Amino acid sequence: MSQFRSEPGPRIGFAKDSDPETAGWANAGIGLEGERLDVGGVNPWSGAPWISLHQWIVVSHPAHPRQRHRADIYQVRGPNESLVAFAAAELSNGVWGFYVPDPVREKPHRS
């Protein structure tokens, strides 16, 4: 099974708390909408357009690990016109979580 999920039609935006996290992604930060944040060397709120890849992952809320959220995957042009991939989810009203690919990250153990 692919680590990414895709589906046609409108974004639903929710994941069930029982959904497993998508492996290979690490939290890059959490903050209020518009707040300066470094995500893979890019501030996602800098005004550069987010290019949707029409795929999504399931992530845990950094402060509430049992909560699952759907994070849509995007690319944005970074320094030197390079493309930087990230996933973003609105975790609460105006509070965003950002995640970056991390192929060496191991799946957390549950107790």
C-alpha positions as CSV (number, residue, x, y, z in Angstrom):
1,M,0.0,0.0,0.0
2,S,1.3,3.5,-0.8
3,Q,2.2,5.7,2.1
4,F,0.1,8.4,0.4
5,R,-3.6,8.4,0.0
6,S,-5.4,10.2,-2.7
7,E,-9.1,10.5,-3.7
8,P,-11.1,12.5,-6.2
9,G,-13.5,15.1,-5.2
10,P,-13.6,17.6,-2.3
11,R,-11.4,17.3,0.7
12,I,-13.0,15.7,3.7
13,G,-10.4,16.8,6.2
14,F,-10.9,14.3,9.0
15,A,-9.2,11.2,10.3
16,K,-10.5,8.8,12.9
17,D,-8.5,8.6,16.1
18,S,-8.2,4.9,15.4
19,D,-6.5,5.5,12.1
20,P,-2.8,4.6,12.0
21,E,-0.3,7.3,11.4
22,T,1.4,7.4,8.1
23,A,5.1,6.3,8.5
24,G,7.9,8.4,7.1
25,W,6.8,11.9,8.2
26,A,8.0,14.1,11.1
27,N,6.5,17.1,12.8
28,A,8.2,20.3,11.6
29,G,6.2,22.7,13.8
30,I,2.9,23.9,15.0
31,G,1.7,27.5,15.2
32,L,-1.0,30.0,14.5
33,E,-2.0,30.8,10.9
34,G,0.4,33.3,9.5
35,E,3.0,32.9,12.2
36,R,6.6,32.6,10.9
37,L,7.8,29.0,10.8
38,D,10.7,27.1,9.1
39,V,9.4,24.1,7.2
40,G,12.3,22.5,5.3
41,G,13.9,25.9,4.9
42,V,10.8,27.7,3.8
43,N,8.2,29.8,5.7
44,P,4.9,28.4,4.4
45,W,3.2,31.7,5.2
46,S,5.6,33.7,3.0
47,G,3.1,34.1,0.2
48,A,4.5,31.5,-2.2
49,P,1.6,29.4,-3.5
50,W,1.1,25.9,-2.1
51,I,1.0,23.4,-4.9
52,S,-1.3,20.6,-4.0
53,L,-0.2,17.0,-4.8
54,H,-3.8,15.8,-4.2
55,Q,-2.6,13.3,-1.7
56,W,-2.8,13.2,2.1
57,I,-1.4,11.4,5.2
58,V,-2.6,10.7,8.7
59,V,-0.7,12.4,11.5
60,S,-0.8,12.7,15.2
61,H,-1.4,16.1,16.9
62,P,2.0,17.0,18.5
63,A,0.5,18.0,21.9
64,H,-2.3,15.3,21.8
65,P,-0.7,12.2,20.3
66,R,-3.9,10.1,20.4
67,Q,-5.7,12.6,18.1
68,R,-5.3,11.9,14.4
69,H,-5.6,14.5,11.7
70,R,-5.6,14.4,7.9
71,A,-2.7,16.4,6.5
72,D,-2.7,17.4,2.8
73,I,0.6,17.2,1.0
74,Y,1.9,20.3,-0.8
75,Q,5.0,21.6,-2.5
76,V,6.2,25.2,-2.4
77,R,9.1,26.9,-4.2
78,G,12.0,27.4,-1.8
79,P,15.3,29.1,-2.1
80,N,17.0,28.7,-5.5
81,E,13.6,27.7,-7.0
82,S,13.8,24.2,-5.4
83,L,10.6,22.5,-4.5
84,V,10.0,21.7,-0.8
85,A,7.4,19.1,0.1
86,F,5.4,19.3,3.3
87,A,2.1,18.2,4.7
88,A,-0.2,20.6,6.5
89,A,-3.3,20.2,8.8
90,E,-5.4,22.7,10.6
91,L,-5.3,21.0,14.0
92,S,-7.6,23.5,15.7
93,N,-9.2,26.8,14.6
94,G,-6.3,28.8,13.2
95,V,-3.7,26.4,14.6
96,W,-1.7,24.6,12.0
97,G,0.7,21.6,12.1
98,F,3.3,21.0,9.5
99,Y,5.1,17.8,8.7
100,V,8.0,16.9,6.4
101,P,9.2,13.7,4.8
102,D,11.5,11.8,7.1
103,P,12.3,8.3,5.6
104,V,14.5,7.3,8.5
105,R,11.8,8.0,11.2
106,E,10.6,4.8,12.8
107,K,7.0,4.2,13.6
108,P,6.5,5.1,17.3
109,H,5.7,2.2,19.6
110,R,2.4,2.2,21.4
111,S,2.1,1.0,24.9
